[in-house]
C-alpha cells in the first residue's frame, strides 16, 4: 500500500514538474522567459514551448495586437490666440520589441499606456500652442495630427527606444472649455436672433409692398371697370332715350300714358305704402281717361 502511494505521489510530482516546464504562447501574444529576473528568451511564434521550472525560469506574456490609447484627462490647452480648448484624441500603437519594451517601459501594456499618454499630451500641447482654433477645425488639422505622430515617434524611438510603433494619431473632438462654450452659444443665439429679426423685418416690408401694389392694381381695375360701365351705361341710356323719343314722337298720347304708368309704378312700389290724393287731380288723369274710354261703349 505504501508502495502504491509512493508511486502515485511520484507521478503527481512528475506531472507538476512537467506542467511547470511547458507553456503555450498564443498567436496574439509575445512570450518572455525570465531566468533569475533577466530576460532569457522572447518567443514571437505561437505554439508549445519548454522552460526550466520555477524559480529557475518564469514566463510572462505581452500583447502584440494593435492597441488603442484614448485621452485620459480633459485638461484644457492654450491655442495661439490664448483660447482654452479641450481636445479628445486616440493613438493606435503596437509593441514590436518586447525586450526593449520591458527594459525601458514596463512589464505590461498599462505601463506603456501611462507613459505614452504623457508623451502624446505634451506633443499636442506643443503643437496646439502654435495654431489657432480655426486651424484645429480646418484642413490643417491633418497636418497637426501628422506633426504629433512624428514627435511621438521621435521620443519612443530615441536614445532609449521603447520597442513600440505608433501607427496613427487622431483627434476626435475639439471644443472650448465649458465657460467659453456658454459664451459662444449665447453669441451664436444672439446672432441667429438678429438674422431672424432682419429676415422678419424684410418679410414684413416685402409684404407691405406687395399689398400696396395689389391695392393699387385693384383701384386701377375698379376705376377702369367703373369707367367702362359708365360709358356702356351712358351709351345704353342714350340709345334708350333715342328709342323713347322716337316712339313718343310718333304717338304723344301713348307717351303720356306710359309716363303715367311709370309714375304709378314708382308710387305704389310697396304694399305698405299709403297715399291720400284727390281723385280729380292730374295724377289720376290717365286712369280717368282710360276709365271713361272703357265706359264709353256701354252708354
C-alpha positions in Angstrom: 0.0 0.0 0.0 2.8 2.3 0.9 4.5 1.5 -2.4 1.3 2.3 -4.4 1.1 5.7 -2.6 4.7 6.4 -3.3 4.2 5.7 -7.0 1.1 7.9 -7.2 2.9 10.7 -5.4 5.9 10.4 -7.7 3.6 10.5 -10.7 1.9 13.6 -9.4 5.2 15.3 -8.7 6.5 14.5 -12.2 3.3 15.8 -13.8 3.5 19.0 -11.8 7.2 19.4 -12.7 6.3 18.7 -16.4 3.5 21.2 -16.4 5.8 23.9 -14.9 8.2 23.4 -17.7 5.6 23.6 -20.5 3.8 26.7 -21.6 1.7 27.8 -24.6 2.2 31.1 -26.5 -1.0 32.4 -28.1 -0.8 34.0 -31.6 -1.9 37.3 -30.0 1.0 37.4 -27.5 4.7 37.5 -27.0 6.1 35.0 -24.6 9.0 36.4 -22.4 11.1 33.8 -20.5 13.0 35.2 -17.4 15.9 33.5 -15.7 16.6 34.9 -12.3 15.0 38.2 -13.2 16.8 38.6 -16.5 15.2 38.2 -20.0 16.4 34.8 -21.3 14.3 34.4 -24.4 11.5 36.2 -26.3 9.1 33.9 -28.2 7.3 35.5 -31.0 5.8 32.4 -32.7 2.7 30.7 -31.3 2.9 27.1 -30.0 4.1 24.8 -27.2 7.4 25.7 -25.6 9.7 24.5 -22.8 11.5 26.2 -19.9 13.1 25.3 -16.6 10.7 25.0 -13.7 10.3 27.9 -11.3 12.2 29.6 -9.7 14.9 29.0 -12.3 12.8 30.4 -15.1 9.4 32.2 -15.3 7.3 33.3 -18.3 5.1 36.4 -18.8 3.0 37.5 -21.8 2.8 40.8 -23.6 0.0 41.6 -26.1 1.3 42.1 -29.6 -2.0 43.2 -31.1 -2.8 46.7 -32.3 -3.7 48.7 -29.1 -5.7 51.9 -28.7 -5.0 54.6 -26.2 -7.6 57.3 -25.7 -7.1 60.6 -24.0 -7.4 60.1 -20.2 -7.8 63.7 -19.0 -9.8 66.6 -20.4 -7.4 69.2 -19.2 -7.6 72.4 -21.4 -4.8 73.5 -23.7 -4.0 77.0 -25.0 -4.1 77.9 -28.7 -2.0 80.6 -30.4 -4.8 83.2 -29.6 -4.7 82.1 -25.9 -8.0 80.4 -26.2 -8.6 77.4 -23.8 -9.7 74.4 -25.7 -10.4 70.8 -24.8 -9.5 68.0 -27.2 -10.2 64.3 -27.3 -7.7 62.1 -29.2 -6.7 58.5 -29.6 -3.5 56.7 -30.6 -3.1 53.3 -32.3 0.1 51.7 -31.2 1.8 48.3 -31.1 4.6 46.6 -29.1 7.3 45.5 -31.7 10.3 44.6 -29.4 9.3 43.1 -26.1 12.9 43.2 -24.8 13.3 46.9 -25.3 9.8 47.5 -24.0 10.4 45.6 -20.8 13.8 47.3 -20.1 12.7 50.9 -20.9 8.9 51.0 -20.2 7.5 48.2 -18.0 6.3 44.7 -17.8 2.8 45.1 -19.2 0.7 47.2 -21.6 -0.6 49.5 -18.9 2.8 50.9 -18.1 3.3 51.8 -21.8 -0.1 53.4 -22.0 0.6 55.7 -19.0 3.9 56.9 -20.4 2.6 57.2 -23.9 -0.4 59.3 -22.7 2.1 61.8 -21.2 4.2 62.0 -24.4 1.2 62.4 -26.7 -0.4 65.1 -24.5 2.9 67.1 -24.4 3.2 66.8 -28.2 -0.4 68.0 -28.6 0.1 70.9 -26.2 3.3 72.0 -28.0 1.6 71.9 -31.5 -1.7 73.5 -30.4 0.2 76.4 -28.9 1.4 77.2 -32.4 -2.0 77.0 -34.1 -5.3 78.9 -33.9 -8.8 77.5 -33.3 -9.5 77.8 -37.0 -6.5 75.6 -37.8 -7.8 72.9 -35.4 -11.1 72.6 -37.2 -9.9 73.2 -40.8 -7.9 71.1 -43.2 -4.8 71.9 -41.3 -6.0 69.6 -38.6 -4.5 66.7 -40.6 -1.1 68.4 -40.5 -1.4 68.8 -36.7 -2.0 65.1 -36.2 0.9 64.2 -38.5 3.2 66.5 -36.6 2.1 65.0 -33.2 2.7 61.5 -34.6 6.2 62.4 -35.8 7.2 63.9 -32.5 5.9 60.9 -30.5 7.8 58.6 -32.8 11.0 60.7 -32.1 10.5 60.1 -28.4 9.7 56.4 -28.5 12.5 55.6 -30.9 15.1 57.9 -29.3 18.2 57.0 -27.4 16.3 54.6 -25.2 13.8 53.0 -27.6 10.5 51.8 -26.2 10.2 48.9 -28.6 6.8 50.2 -29.8 5.5 51.6 -33.1 2.9 54.5 -33.4 0.5 53.6 -36.1 -1.9 56.6 -36.1 -2.8 59.6 -34.1 -6.3 61.1 -34.4 -8.3 64.0 -32.9 -12.0 63.1 -32.3 -13.2 66.4 -30.7 -12.1 70.0 -30.4 -14.2 72.2 -28.1 -13.9 75.3 -25.9 -13.9 74.9 -22.2 -17.4 75.0 -20.6 -17.3 78.7 -19.6 -16.3 79.8 -23.1 -18.7 77.4 -24.7 -21.6 79.0 -22.9 -20.5 82.4 -24.0 -20.1 81.2 -27.6 -23.6 79.7 -27.6 -25.0 83.0 -26.3 -23.3 84.9 -29.1 -24.5 82.4 -31.6 -28.0 82.6 -30.3 -27.9 86.4 -30.4 -26.6 86.3 -33.9 -29.3 83.9 -35.0 -32.0 86.1 -33.4 -30.6 89.1 -35.2 -30.7 87.4 -38.6 -34.2 86.1 -37.8 -35.4 89.6 -36.9 -33.8 91.0 -40.0 -35.4 88.4 -42.2 -38.7 89.0 -40.4 -38.5 92.8 -41.0 -37.6 92.2 -44.6 -40.6 89.9 -45.0 -42.9 92.5 -43.4 -41.6 95.2 -45.7 -42.0 93.0 -48.8 -45.5 92.0 -47.6 -46.5 95.7 -47.3 -45.0 96.4 -50.7 -46.9 93.5 -52.3 -50.2 94.5 -50.5 -49.8 98.2 -51.6 -49.1 97.1 -55.2 -52.2 94.8 -55.1 -54.4 97.6 -53.6 -53.1 100.0 -56.4 -53.9 97.4 -59.1 -57.3 96.8 -57.5 -58.1 100.5 -57.5 -57.0 100.8 -61.1 -59.0 97.8 -62.2 -62.1 99.0 -60.3 -61.7 102.5 -61.8 -61.3 101.2 -65.3 -64.3 98.9 -64.8 -66.4 101.7 -63.4 -65.4 103.9 -66.3 -66.2 101.3 -68.9 -69.5 100.5 -67.1 -70.5 104.2 -67.1 -69.6 104.5 -70.7 -71.7 101.5 -71.6 -74.5 102.7 -69.4 -74.3 106.1 -70.9 -74.4 104.6 -74.4 -77.4 102.4 -73.3 -79.2 105.4 -71.8 -78.6 107.5 -74.9 -79.8 104.6 -77.1 -82.9 104.1 -74.9 -83.6 107.8 -74.8 -83.4 107.9 -78.6 -85.8 105.0 -78.9 -88.2 106.5 -76.4 -88.0 109.8 -78.1 -88.7 108.2 -81.5 -91.6 106.1 -80.1 -93.1 109.0 -78.1 -92.8 111.3 -81.1 -94.9 109.0 -83.2 -97.7 108.8 -80.5 -97.7 111.6 -77.9 -100.8 110.2 -76.3 -99.1 106.8 -75.7 -96.0 108.6 -74.3 -98.2 110.4 -71.8 -99.9 107.1 -70.8 -96.6 105.3 -70.4 -95.2 108.0 -68.2 -98.3 107.9 -66.1 -97.8 104.1 -65.6 -94.2 104.6 -64.6 -95.4 107.2 -62.1 -98.0 104.8 -60.7 -95.4 102.0 -60.5 -93.0 104.1 -58.5 -95.7 105.4 -56.2 -97.2 102.0 -55.4 -93.9 100.2 -55.0 -94.7 98.5 -51.7 -97.9 97.1 -50.2 -97.5 99.1 -47.0 -97.4 102.4 -48.9 -100.4 104.7 -48.2 -101.2 107.8 -50.3 -104.1 110.2 -49.9 -104.8 112.1 -53.2 -107.7 113.9 -54.8 -109.2 111.6 -57.4 -109.9 114.6 -59.6 -106.2 115.6 -59.6 -103.9 115.3 -62.6 -102.2 112.2 -61.1 -105.3 110.1 -61.9 -106.0 111.7 -65.3 -104.8 108.7 -67.3 -106.8 106.3 -65.2 -109.9 108.5 -65.6 -109.3 108.8 -69.2 -108.9 105.1 -69.7 -111.9 104.5 -67.5 -114.1 106.9 -69.4 -112.8 105.4 -72.6 -113.7 101.9 -71.5 -117.1 103.0 -70.3 -118.0 104.9 -73.5 -119.3 101.9 -75.5 -121.7 100.9 -72.7 -123.8 104.1 -73.0 
